[in-house]
Amino acid sequence: MAKIKLSGYAPEIWRYLISVGCTEAGAAGLMGNLYAESRLNPTCVEELLLKRYRDDGYRVWSATAYDQANYDRYTAAVDSGDISEAEFLSPRLYTGQTHQYGYGLAQWTTAGRKKGLYELCRDDGVSIGDLDAQLTYLYSELTGHWAALWMLLCSTESVEEASDAVLTQYEAPADAESHKATRRGYAQEIYKHYTGGSDMSIIFGSARIDERGKASGGARGDQTGREVSTQSYYLHSGGWYVLRPVSPAAANRIAADMTAACENAHFGYGQSDRDIGVSACRSVGWDCSKVRVNVNIDCSALVRVCVAYGTGRDVGDIYTGNERAVLLATGLFTDVTSSVNQSTGAGLCVGDILVTRSKGHTGVIVSGTTARTETPGRAETTSGGAYMFSCATVYQGCKSTGREGVSTYLAQEILKARGIYKGELDGEFGPATKAAVIAYQQARRLTADGIIGPATWADMIAL
């Protein structure tokens, strides 16, 4: 079979289907069928309708198949009312040869289904060919009348199973069997294009989309079980930045908090009211498992919450457009994008934060790959080595020479960065340093003895 040519709409369609809960196999199976119907073009008009319009002398339509100019002209006429709602729903109604013809991504054909799309677009004030509106309508159909099919698309790991199910249940042509092989082929190519053989055992957690497939306006709390949830790792069409916590302890806590949010049905998705979710998390020490009221939150706000829980530092309001810069500026993260095979996910670690290279999406790797560890007294670097100090050597009375002085110097740097230590960075554990340590311990609810033992040191380097 010849290689398919994906439309410019394809990446957004893929992202949307993944965001609302489809597995990669499910999304590919659905998109393979949509490709067969419309070449993934939301303005696609059934060619037979245009031919019959030409035969009747109704307007001027090119005889070229899949001519975008035809699609644009037809869509504009429907939007303006030049082609009436009645003619859109039942084309050629006035010729005495009433028949049904397809339009849009799924080639919606019957008057009833086309009316639902028409009314949605009219109420939202958008074109009948608007991609977002059509995806919303597709989602509402699948989660409504075709709920069993939708559940399969959200659970299957078989591209062929997904493709066949969409064909026989959603599209349901009279000769479905004759179309199976072709649509499976389309689906397999789409799957290969977007996953590149990615490791589906790597699990990614994030706030994804609301219960209606939209970004704002949904009810608080998770209405579908997928608004804030985990999914297999996938390569975003625009590529990821991969930000790794410097502290393995922080990485594991970030992943644990993201998992807690994904497992807590009180978390729903919403951009316009995301601050309510942030406030609820702040009130319980950023611990997502302790949120007991229904809230909404969006992807970047949830990452903010998990970072605050994992590191003890709230980085403030962020969004995907500035998230990478804000996190790197804290010194708590390092950019390891170049060391990760984004097609397969090889090189990812638990606690890694993924954020799109342009405004889009973000979340956390929560399982299925390497969990980062650190042994007592030794903090691992991102390259797998160890710092030249251990927390057992940083204590009251250290001198300014040797390993102890270097460790004290670093402790002073950390405390100064937190605004607690005001003195010189001299490597001397004097009265000012001790006072800063006590203040830090009190703020972090540690034993306030002025000694940087293992517990205090582990807490300091996790921040």
TORZA-977987 format. One record per residue (C-alpha): residue in one letter; z negated, x negated, y negated. Coordinates in Angstrom, 1 decimal, decimal comma. Layout:
# TORZA-977987
<atom A; <Z; X; Y>>
...
END
This chain:
# TORZA-977987
<atom M; <0,0; 0,0; 0,0>>
<atom A; <0,9; -1,3; -3,5>>
<atom K; <-2,0; -2,4; -5,6>>
<atom I; <-3,3; 0,3; -7,9>>
<atom K; <-3,3; -0,2; -11,7>>
<atom L; <-6,6; 1,0; -13,1>>
<atom S; <-6,6; 2,8; -16,5>>
<atom G; <-8,5; 1,6; -19,5>>
<atom Y; <-10,9; 4,5; -18,8>>
<atom A; <-11,8; 3,1; -15,4>>
<atom P; <-14,7; 0,8; -16,4>>
<atom E; <-16,5; 3,6; -18,3>>
<atom I; <-16,0; 6,1; -15,4>>
<atom W; <-17,4; 3,5; -12,9>>
<atom R; <-20,4; 2,8; -15,2>>
<atom Y; <-21,1; 6,5; -15,7>>
<atom L; <-21,0; 7,4; -11,9>>
<atom I; <-23,3; 4,5; -11,1>>
<atom S; <-25,7; 5,4; -13,9>>
<atom V; <-26,0; 9,0; -12,7>>
<atom G; <-26,9; 8,0; -9,2>>
<atom C; <-23,8; 7,3; -7,1>>
<atom T; <-23,9; 4,4; -4,8>>
<atom E; <-21,1; 1,9; -5,2>>
<atom A; <-19,4; 3,4; -2,1>>
<atom G; <-19,9; 6,9; -3,5>>
<atom A; <-18,5; 6,1; -6,9>>
<atom A; <-15,5; 4,3; -5,3>>
<atom G; <-14,8; 7,3; -3,0>>
<atom L; <-14,9; 9,7; -5,9>>
<atom M; <-12,8; 7,5; -8,2>>
<atom G; <-10,2; 7,0; -5,5>>
<atom N; <-9,7; 10,7; -5,4>>
<atom L; <-9,6; 11,0; -9,2>>
<atom Y; <-7,1; 8,2; -9,2>>
<atom A; <-4,8; 10,2; -6,9>>
<atom E; <-5,2; 13,2; -9,1>>
<atom S; <-4,9; 11,8; -12,6>>
<atom R; <-4,6; 8,0; -12,5>>
<atom L; <-8,1; 8,2; -14,0>>
<atom N; <-6,6; 9,5; -17,3>>
<atom P; <-8,6; 12,4; -18,9>>
<atom T; <-5,5; 13,7; -20,8>>
<atom C; <-3,3; 13,9; -17,7>>
<atom V; <-1,2; 17,0; -17,4>>
<atom E; <0,3; 18,1; -14,1>>
<atom E; <3,9; 17,0; -14,1>>
<atom L; <5,2; 20,3; -12,6>>
<atom L; <3,9; 22,2; -15,7>>
<atom L; <5,8; 19,9; -18,1>>
<atom K; <8,9; 20,2; -16,0>>
<atom R; <8,7; 24,0; -16,1>>
<atom Y; <8,1; 23,9; -19,8>>
<atom R; <11,2; 21,7; -20,2>>
<atom D; <13,2; 24,2; -18,1>>
<atom D; <12,1; 27,0; -20,3>>
<atom G; <12,8; 25,1; -23,5>>
<atom Y; <9,2; 25,3; -24,5>>
<atom R; <8,7; 22,4; -26,9>>
<atom V; <10,1; 18,9; -26,3>>
<atom W; <8,7; 17,0; -23,3>>
<atom S; <9,9; 13,7; -22,0>>
<atom A; <11,2; 13,7; -18,4>>
<atom T; <9,4; 10,4; -17,8>>
<atom A; <6,6; 10,8; -15,2>>
<atom Y; <3,1; 10,0; -16,5>>
<atom D; <4,3; 9,8; -20,1>>
<atom Q; <1,3; 9,3; -22,3>>
<atom A; <3,2; 10,8; -25,3>>
<atom N; <3,6; 14,0; -23,3>>
<atom Y; <-0,2; 14,0; -22,5>>
<atom D; <-1,1; 13,4; -26,1>>
<atom R; <1,2; 16,1; -27,5>>
<atom Y; <-0,1; 18,7; -25,0>>
<atom T; <-3,8; 17,8; -25,6>>
<atom A; <-3,4; 17,9; -29,4>>
<atom A; <-1,7; 21,3; -29,1>>
<atom V; <-4,6; 22,7; -27,0>>
<atom D; <-7,2; 21,2; -29,4>>
<atom S; <-5,4; 22,8; -32,5>>
<atom G; <-5,0; 26,2; -30,8>>
<atom D; <-1,2; 25,8; -31,0>>
<atom I; <-1,4; 26,2; -27,2>>
<atom S; <-3,8; 29,1; -26,9>>
<atom E; <-6,9; 29,2; -24,7>>
<atom A; <-5,1; 31,8; -22,5>>
<atom E; <-2,1; 29,6; -22,1>>
<atom F; <-4,3; 26,6; -21,3>>
<atom L; <-6,2; 28,6; -18,6>>
<atom S; <-3,1; 30,2; -17,1>>
<atom P; <0,0; 28,3; -18,2>>
<atom R; <3,3; 30,2; -18,5>>
<atom L; <1,3; 33,4; -18,7>>
<atom Y; <3,8; 34,9; -21,1>>
<atom T; <6,9; 34,2; -19,1>>
<atom G; <5,9; 36,5; -16,3>>
<atom Q; <5,5; 33,6; -13,9>>
<atom T; <1,7; 33,0; -14,1>>
<atom H; <0,7; 30,0; -12,1>>
<atom Q; <-2,1; 27,4; -12,2>>
<atom Y; <-1,6; 23,8; -13,2>>
<atom G; <-3,9; 20,9; -13,4>>
<atom Y; <-5,4; 19,1; -16,4>>
<atom G; <-7,8; 16,2; -16,8>>
<atom L; <-9,5; 13,6; -14,6>>
<atom A; <-10,0; 16,0; -11,7>>
<atom Q; <-6,8; 18,0; -12,4>>
<atom W; <-8,9; 21,1; -12,9>>
<atom T; <-6,6; 23,9; -12,0>>
<atom T; <-8,1; 27,4; -11,6>>
<atom A; <-8,7; 29,4; -14,7>>
<atom G; <-12,4; 29,6; -14,1>>
<atom R; <-12,9; 25,9; -13,7>>
<atom K; <-10,7; 25,1; -16,7>>
<atom K; <-12,6; 27,6; -18,8>>
<atom G; <-15,8; 25,8; -18,1>>
<atom L; <-14,3; 22,6; -19,4>>
<atom Y; <-12,7; 24,3; -22,3>>
<atom E; <-15,9; 25,9; -23,5>>
<atom L; <-17,9; 22,7; -23,1>>
<atom C; <-15,5; 20,8; -25,3>>
<atom R; <-15,3; 23,6; -27,8>>
<atom D; <-19,1; 23,8; -28,0>>
<atom D; <-19,5; 20,1; -28,4>>
<atom G; <-16,7; 19,9; -31,0>>
<atom V; <-14,6; 17,4; -29,1>>
<atom S; <-11,1; 17,2; -27,7>>
<atom I; <-10,3; 18,8; -24,4>>
<atom G; <-9,3; 15,3; -23,3>>
<atom D; <-12,6; 13,7; -24,3>>
<atom L; <-13,7; 11,4; -21,4>>
<atom D; <-17,4; 11,8; -22,0>>
<atom A; <-17,1; 15,6; -21,9>>
<atom Q; <-15,0; 15,6; -18,8>>
<atom L; <-17,5; 13,3; -17,0>>
<atom T; <-20,3; 15,6; -18,0>>
<atom Y; <-18,4; 18,6; -16,7>>
<atom L; <-17,6; 16,7; -13,4>>
<atom Y; <-21,3; 15,9; -13,0>>
<atom S; <-22,3; 19,5; -13,7>>
<atom E; <-19,9; 20,7; -11,0>>
<atom L; <-20,9; 18,2; -8,4>>
<atom T; <-24,6; 18,7; -8,9>>
<atom G; <-24,2; 22,5; -9,0>>
<atom H; <-21,8; 24,1; -6,6>>
<atom W; <-21,2; 20,9; -4,6>>
<atom A; <-24,8; 19,7; -4,4>>
<atom A; <-24,5; 18,6; -0,8>>
<atom L; <-21,5; 16,5; -1,6>>
<atom W; <-23,3; 15,0; -4,5>>
<atom M; <-26,3; 14,0; -2,4>>
<atom L; <-23,9; 12,2; 0,0>>
<atom L; <-22,3; 10,3; -2,9>>
<atom C; <-25,7; 9,2; -4,0>>
<atom S; <-26,7; 7,9; -0,5>>
<atom T; <-23,6; 6,8; 1,4>>
<atom E; <-22,7; 3,2; 1,9>>
<atom S; <-19,3; 4,1; 3,4>>
<atom V; <-16,3; 4,2; 1,1>>
<atom E; <-14,3; 6,0; 3,7>>
<atom E; <-17,0; 8,7; 4,2>>
<atom A; <-17,2; 9,3; 0,5>>
<atom S; <-13,5; 9,5; 0,0>>
<atom D; <-13,0; 11,9; 2,8>>
<atom A; <-15,9; 14,1; 1,7>>
<atom V; <-14,5; 14,4; -1,9>>
<atom L; <-11,1; 15,1; -0,6>>
<atom T; <-12,0; 17,8; 1,9>>
<atom Q; <-14,9; 19,4; -0,1>>
<atom Y; <-14,2; 19,0; -3,8>>
<atom E; <-10,5; 18,7; -4,0>>
<atom A; <-9,8; 20,7; -0,8>>
<atom P; <-6,0; 20,7; -0,6>>
<atom A; <-4,4; 22,7; 2,2>>
<atom D; <-3,0; 19,5; 3,7>>
<atom A; <-6,1; 17,3; 3,2>>
<atom E; <-5,5; 15,3; 6,4>>
<atom S; <-2,2; 13,9; 5,2>>
<atom H; <-3,9; 12,5; 2,0>>
<atom K; <-6,9; 10,8; 3,7>>
<atom A; <-5,3; 7,4; 4,3>>
<atom T; <-3,9; 7,1; 0,8>>
<atom R; <-7,1; 8,1; -0,9>>
<atom R; <-9,2; 5,9; 1,3>>
<atom G; <-6,9; 3,0; 0,2>>
<atom Y; <-7,4; 3,8; -3,4>>
<atom A; <-11,1; 4,0; -3,0>>
<atom Q; <-11,3; 0,7; -1,1>>
<atom E; <-9,4; -1,1; -3,8>>
<atom I; <-11,7; 0,3; -6,5>>
<atom Y; <-14,7; -0,6; -4,5>>
<atom K; <-13,5; -4,2; -4,1>>
<atom H; <-12,5; -4,4; -7,8>>
<atom Y; <-16,0; -3,5; -9,1>>
<atom T; <-18,3; -4,9; -6,4>>
<atom G; <-16,4; -8,1; -5,5>>
<atom G; <-18,5; -8,1; -2,3>>
<atom S; <-21,8; -7,8; -4,0>>
<atom D; <-25,0; -8,0; -2,0>>
<atom M; <-26,1; -4,4; -1,8>>
<atom S; <-29,6; -5,4; -0,6>>
<atom I; <-30,4; -6,7; -4,1>>
<atom I; <-32,1; -3,9; -5,9>>
<atom F; <-31,9; -3,2; -9,6>>
<atom G; <-34,3; -0,9; -11,5>>
<atom S; <-33,5; 0,8; -14,8>>
<atom A; <-33,6; 3,9; -16,9>>
<atom R; <-30,2; 5,4; -16,3>>
<atom I; <-29,1; 8,8; -17,6>>
<atom D; <-30,7; 12,2; -18,1>>
<atom E; <-30,4; 15,2; -15,7>>
<atom R; <-27,3; 16,5; -17,4>>
<atom G; <-25,5; 13,1; -17,4>>
<atom K; <-26,2; 12,6; -21,1>>
<atom A; <-28,1; 10,1; -23,2>>
<atom S; <-30,3; 12,5; -25,2>>
<atom G; <-31,6; 16,1; -25,2>>
<atom G; <-32,8; 16,4; -21,7>>
<atom A; <-36,2; 17,6; -20,4>>
<atom R; <-39,0; 15,1; -20,2>>
<atom G; <-39,8; 13,7; -16,8>>
<atom D; <-37,4; 12,9; -14,0>>
<atom Q; <-35,6; 16,1; -13,1>>
<atom T; <-33,2; 14,7; -10,5>>
<atom G; <-35,1; 11,7; -9,0>>
<atom R; <-32,5; 9,4; -10,4>>
<atom E; <-33,0; 9,4; -14,2>>
<atom V; <-35,3; 6,3; -13,9>>
<atom S; <-34,6; 4,8; -10,5>>
<atom T; <-33,4; 1,9; -8,4>>
<atom Q; <-30,0; 1,2; -7,1>>
<atom S; <-28,1; -1,6; -5,4>>
<atom Y; <-27,1; -4,5; -7,6>>
<atom Y; <-23,6; -4,1; -9,2>>
<atom L; <-21,5; -6,1; -11,5>>
<atom H; <-21,2; -4,4; -14,8>>
<atom S; <-17,6; -4,2; -16,0>>
<atom G; <-18,5; -6,1; -19,1>>
<atom G; <-20,6; -8,7; -17,3>>
<atom W; <-24,3; -9,4; -17,5>>
<atom Y; <-26,6; -11,9; -19,3>>
<atom V; <-29,3; -12,9; -16,9>>
<atom L; <-32,7; -13,7; -18,5>>
<atom R; <-35,3; -15,2; -16,3>>
<atom P; <-39,1; -15,2; -17,2>>
<atom V; <-40,3; -18,8; -17,5>>
<atom S; <-43,5; -17,8; -15,6>>
<atom P; <-43,1; -16,7; -12,0>>
<atom A; <-46,3; -14,7; -12,3>>
<atom A; <-44,7; -12,8; -15,3>>
<atom A; <-41,5; -12,3; -13,4>>
<atom N; <-43,3; -10,6; -10,5>>
<atom R; <-45,3; -8,4; -12,8>>
<atom I; <-42,2; -7,3; -14,7>>
<atom A; <-40,6; -6,4; -11,4>>
<atom A; <-43,7; -4,6; -10,2>>
<atom D; <-43,9; -2,5; -13,4>>
<atom M; <-40,2; -1,6; -13,3>>
<atom T; <-40,7; -0,5; -9,7>>
<atom A; <-43,7; 1,6; -10,7>>
<atom A; <-41,6; 3,3; -13,4>>
<atom C; <-38,8; 4,1; -10,9>>
<atom E; <-41,3; 5,6; -8,5>>
<atom N; <-43,2; 7,6; -11,1>>
<atom A; <-41,6; 11,1; -11,6>>
<atom H; <-43,2; 11,4; -15,0>>
<atom F; <-40,5; 9,1; -16,4>>
<atom G; <-37,2; 10,8; -17,4>>
<atom Y; <-34,3; 9,4; -19,5>>
<atom G; <-33,8; 10,0; -23,2>>
<atom Q; <-32,7; 7,9; -26,1>>
<atom S; <-33,7; 10,1; -29,0>>
<atom D; <-37,3; 10,5; -27,7>>
<atom R; <-37,8; 7,1; -26,0>>
<atom D; <-40,7; 6,2; -28,3>>
<atom I; <-42,8; 8,8; -26,7>>
<atom G; <-42,4; 7,0; -23,4>>
<atom V; <-43,3; 3,6; -25,1>>
<atom S; <-46,4; 5,1; -26,6>>
<atom A; <-47,6; 6,6; -23,3>>
<atom C; <-47,2; 3,2; -21,6>>
<atom R; <-48,9; 1,4; -24,4>>
<atom S; <-51,9; 3,7; -24,1>>
<atom V; <-52,4; 2,7; -20,4>>
<atom G; <-52,0; -1,1; -20,9>>
<atom W; <-48,2; -0,9; -20,3>>
<atom D; <-48,9; 0,0; -16,6>>
<atom C; <-46,1; 2,4; -15,7>>
<atom S; <-48,0; 3,6; -12,6>>
<atom K; <-50,7; 5,0; -14,8>>
<atom V; <-48,5; 7,3; -16,9>>
<atom R; <-49,6; 10,8; -16,1>>
<atom V; <-47,6; 13,0; -18,5>>
<atom N; <-43,9; 13,7; -18,6>>
<atom V; <-42,1; 11,4; -20,9>>
<atom N; <-38,6; 10,2; -21,6>>
<atom I; <-37,5; 6,6; -22,1>>
<atom D; <-34,2; 4,7; -22,3>>
<atom C; <-33,1; 1,4; -20,6>>
<atom S; <-34,0; -1,1; -23,3>>
<atom A; <-37,3; 0,6; -24,1>>
<atom L; <-38,3; 0,5; -20,5>>
<atom V; <-37,5; -3,2; -20,4>>
<atom R; <-39,7; -3,7; -23,4>>
<atom V; <-42,6; -1,9; -21,6>>
<atom C; <-42,2; -4,0; -18,4>>
<atom V; <-42,0; -7,3; -20,5>>
<atom A; <-45,2; -6,3; -22,3>>
<atom Y; <-47,0; -5,6; -19,0>>
<atom G; <-45,7; -8,8; -17,4>>
<atom T; <-46,3; -11,2; -20,2>>
<atom G; <-49,0; -9,6; -22,3>>
<atom R; <-46,7; -9,6; -25,3>>
<atom D; <-45,0; -6,6; -26,8>>
<atom V; <-41,7; -7,8; -28,3>>
<atom G; <-41,3; -4,7; -30,4>>
<atom D; <-38,4; -2,3; -30,7>>
<atom I; <-35,3; -3,6; -28,9>>
<atom Y; <-31,9; -2,3; -27,9>>
<atom T; <-29,2; -3,8; -25,7>>
<atom G; <-27,3; -5,2; -28,6>>
<atom N; <-30,2; -7,5; -29,7>>
<atom E; <-32,3; -7,7; -26,5>>
<atom R; <-31,1; -11,1; -25,3>>
<atom A; <-31,7; -12,7; -28,7>>
<atom V; <-35,2; -11,2; -29,1>>
<atom L; <-36,3; -12,1; -25,6>>
<atom L; <-35,0; -15,7; -25,8>>
<atom A; <-36,7; -16,1; -29,2>>
<atom T; <-40,1; -15,5; -27,6>>
<atom G; <-39,8; -18,7; -25,5>>
<atom L; <-40,9; -16,6; -22,5>>
<atom F; <-37,4; -16,4; -21,0>>
<atom T; <-34,5; -18,6; -20,3>>
<atom D; <-30,8; -17,7; -20,0>>
<atom V; <-29,7; -18,5; -16,4>>
<atom T; <-26,4; -16,6; -16,6>>
<atom S; <-24,3; -19,6; -15,7>>
<atom S; <-26,3; -20,2; -12,5>>
<atom V; <-25,7; -16,7; -11,0>>
<atom N; <-22,7; -15,5; -9,1>>
<atom Q; <-22,3; -12,1; -10,8>>
<atom S; <-19,8; -10,8; -8,3>>
<atom T; <-22,2; -11,1; -5,4>>
<atom G; <-25,6; -11,4; -7,1>>
<atom A; <-26,3; -14,8; -5,5>>
<atom G; <-28,8; -16,7; -7,5>>
<atom L; <-30,7; -13,7; -8,8>>
<atom C; <-34,5; -13,7; -8,6>>
<atom V; <-37,0; -10,9; -8,6>>
<atom G; <-38,0; -10,3; -12,3>>
<atom D; <-34,7; -11,3; -13,7>>
<atom I; <-33,7; -9,1; -16,6>>
<atom L; <-30,0; -8,1; -16,8>>
<atom V; <-28,5; -7,0; -20,1>>
<atom T; <-24,9; -6,3; -20,8>>
<atom R; <-22,9; -8,8; -22,9>>
<atom S; <-22,2; -6,0; -25,4>>
<atom K; <-24,2; -2,9; -26,1>>
<atom G; <-24,6; -0,9; -22,9>>
<atom H; <-27,2; -1,2; -20,2>>
<atom T; <-30,2; -3,3; -19,1>>
<atom G; <-32,7; -3,4; -16,3>>
<atom V; <-34,7; -5,6; -13,9>>
<atom I; <-34,1; -7,0; -10,4>>
<atom V; <-37,0; -5,7; -8,4>>
<atom S; <-36,3; -6,7; -4,8>>
<atom G; <-33,9; -7,9; -2,1>>
<atom T; <-33,8; -11,4; -3,3>>
<atom T; <-36,0; -14,4; -4,0>>
<atom A; <-39,5; -13,7; -5,2>>
<atom R; <-40,8; -16,5; -7,4>>
<atom T; <-44,2; -18,0; -6,6>>
<atom E; <-46,5; -20,5; -8,0>>
<atom T; <-49,3; -22,3; -6,2>>
<atom P; <-52,8; -22,4; -7,8>>
<atom G; <-52,8; -25,1; -10,5>>
<atom R; <-49,1; -25,6; -10,4>>
<atom A; <-46,6; -23,6; -12,4>>
<atom E; <-43,0; -23,8; -11,2>>
<atom T; <-40,2; -24,3; -13,6>>
<atom T; <-36,9; -22,3; -13,3>>
<atom S; <-35,4; -25,4; -11,7>>
<atom G; <-38,0; -25,4; -8,9>>
<atom G; <-40,0; -28,4; -10,1>>
<atom A; <-43,5; -28,4; -11,5>>
<atom Y; <-45,0; -29,2; -14,8>>
<atom M; <-46,9; -32,5; -15,1>>
<atom F; <-50,2; -30,8; -15,4>>
<atom S; <-52,4; -28,5; -13,4>>
<atom C; <-54,8; -26,0; -14,8>>
<atom A; <-57,7; -27,7; -13,1>>
<atom T; <-57,3; -30,7; -15,5>>
<atom V; <-57,4; -28,7; -18,7>>
<atom Y; <-61,1; -28,3; -19,5>>
<atom Q; <-63,6; -28,8; -22,3>>
<atom G; <-63,9; -32,5; -23,2>>
<atom C; <-60,4; -33,7; -22,3>>
<atom K; <-59,4; -37,0; -23,9>>
<atom S; <-56,2; -37,6; -25,8>>
<atom T; <-54,7; -40,0; -23,2>>
<atom G; <-53,1; -39,4; -19,8>>
<atom R; <-52,4; -36,1; -18,1>>
<atom E; <-55,4; -34,4; -19,5>>
<atom G; <-54,4; -35,1; -23,1>>
<atom V; <-50,9; -33,8; -22,5>>
<atom S; <-52,3; -30,6; -20,9>>
<atom T; <-54,6; -30,0; -23,9>>
<atom Y; <-51,8; -30,6; -26,3>>
<atom L; <-49,7; -27,9; -24,5>>
<atom A; <-52,7; -25,5; -24,5>>
<atom Q; <-53,0; -26,0; -28,3>>
<atom E; <-49,3; -25,3; -28,7>>
<atom I; <-49,7; -22,0; -26,7>>
<atom L; <-52,7; -21,0; -28,7>>
<atom K; <-51,1; -21,9; -32,0>>
<atom A; <-48,0; -19,9; -31,1>>
<atom R; <-50,3; -16,9; -30,6>>
<atom G; <-51,8; -17,4; -34,1>>
<atom I; <-55,2; -18,2; -32,6>>
<atom Y; <-55,5; -22,0; -33,0>>
<atom K; <-55,1; -23,2; -36,6>>
<atom G; <-55,8; -26,9; -36,1>>
<atom E; <-53,7; -30,0; -35,5>>
<atom L; <-51,7; -30,5; -32,2>>
<atom D; <-53,6; -33,7; -31,3>>
<atom G; <-54,4; -33,3; -27,6>>
<atom E; <-58,2; -33,4; -28,4>>
<atom F; <-60,3; -30,6; -26,9>>
<atom G; <-62,6; -30,5; -29,9>>
<atom P; <-64,7; -27,6; -31,5>>
<atom A; <-61,6; -25,9; -33,0>>
<atom T; <-59,8; -25,9; -29,7>>
<atom K; <-62,8; -24,6; -27,9>>
<atom A; <-63,3; -21,8; -30,5>>
<atom A; <-59,6; -20,8; -30,1>>
<atom V; <-60,0; -20,8; -26,3>>
<atom I; <-63,0; -18,5; -26,5>>
<atom A; <-61,2; -16,2; -28,9>>
<atom Y; <-58,2; -16,0; -26,5>>
<atom Q; <-60,4; -15,3; -23,5>>
<atom Q; <-62,2; -12,5; -25,4>>
<atom A; <-58,9; -11,0; -26,4>>
<atom R; <-57,6; -11,2; -22,8>>
<atom R; <-60,9; -10,0; -21,3>>
<atom L; <-61,5; -13,3; -19,4>>
<atom T; <-64,7; -15,1; -19,0>>
<atom A; <-65,3; -16,4; -22,5>>
<atom D; <-66,8; -19,9; -21,6>>
<atom G; <-64,4; -22,0; -23,7>>
<atom I; <-63,1; -23,7; -20,5>>
<atom I; <-59,5; -23,5; -19,5>>
<atom G; <-59,9; -23,1; -15,8>>
<atom P; <-57,4; -21,8; -13,3>>
<atom A; <-57,7; -18,1; -14,3>>
<atom T; <-57,4; -18,8; -18,1>>
<atom W; <-54,6; -21,2; -17,6>>
<atom A; <-52,6; -18,9; -15,3>>
<atom D; <-53,0; -16,1; -17,9>>
<atom M; <-51,9; -18,4; -20,8>>
<atom I; <-48,7; -19,6; -19,2>>
<atom A; <-47,8; -16,0; -18,1>>
<atom L; <-47,6; -15,0; -21,7>>
END
